[in-house]
Amino acid sequence: MKQALLRTIVVLMLLAFAGIGIAHSFRPEYFIKRSGVRRGGELLTEWNRLGFQIAGAIFAGFAIYLLYALFRR
C-alpha cells in the first residue's frame, strides 16, 4: 500500500517535470518574460531562447526516461 502511494506520487512528479520541460521547449518566451534572465540585444535574446529550449528538452527527456525506467520492470 505504501509503495503504491509512493510510486503514484513519483509518477505525478515526473509527469509534471516532463510537462514543464516540454513547455520550456515550445514556449520559451513565456518563461523568459517571467524569469530573472538578463535581457539585452537581439543576440542575447536569441541565445536565451535557445538555452531555454535546450534545457527544457533535456529536462523533459530525463523525466520521460525515468518514467520509462519506472514502468519497465
C-alpha positions in Angstrom: 0.0 0.0 0.0 2.8 2.4 1.0 4.8 1.6 -2.1 1.8 2.1 -4.4 1.2 5.6 -3.0 4.9 6.5 -3.3 5.0 5.2 -6.8 1.9 7.3 -7.7 3.5 10.4 -6.2 6.7 9.8 -8.1 4.8 9.3 -11.4 2.8 12.5 -10.9 6.0 14.5 -10.1 7.8 13.1 -13.2 4.8 13.9 -15.4 4.8 17.5 -14.0 8.6 17.8 -14.7 8.1 16.4 -18.2 5.3 18.9 -18.9 7.4 21.8 -17.6 10.3 20.7 -19.8 8.1 20.4 -22.9 6.6 23.8 -22.2 10.1 25.3 -22.0 10.9 23.8 -25.4 7.8 25.0 -27.2 7.2 28.4 -25.4 10.5 29.7 -24.2 9.3 33.4 -24.4 6.7 32.8 -21.7 9.4 31.6 -19.2 12.0 34.3 -20.3 9.5 37.1 -19.5 8.8 35.7 -16.0 12.4 34.8 -15.1 15.3 36.8 -13.9 17.3 36.2 -17.1 19.0 39.4 -18.2 17.6 41.0 -21.2 19.8 42.5 -23.8 20.2 42.9 -27.5 18.9 40.6 -30.2 21.7 38.2 -30.0 21.3 37.8 -26.2 17.6 37.2 -26.6 18.2 34.5 -29.2 20.8 32.8 -27.0 18.3 32.9 -24.1 15.6 31.4 -26.2 17.8 28.6 -27.5 19.1 28.0 -23.9 15.6 27.6 -22.5 14.6 25.3 -25.4 17.7 23.0 -24.9 17.4 23.0 -21.1 13.6 22.1 -21.5 14.3 19.3 -23.9 17.0 17.8 -21.6 14.7 18.2 -18.6 11.8 16.6 -20.3 13.9 13.8 -21.8 15.3 12.9 -18.4 11.9 12.9 -16.8 10.5 10.7 -19.6 13.4 8.3 -19.3 12.8 8.0 -15.6 9.1 7.2 -16.2 10.2 4.6 -18.7 12.7 3.1 -16.2 10.0 3.1 -13.5 7.5 1.2 -15.7 10.0 -1.1 -17.4 10.1 -3.6 -14.6 
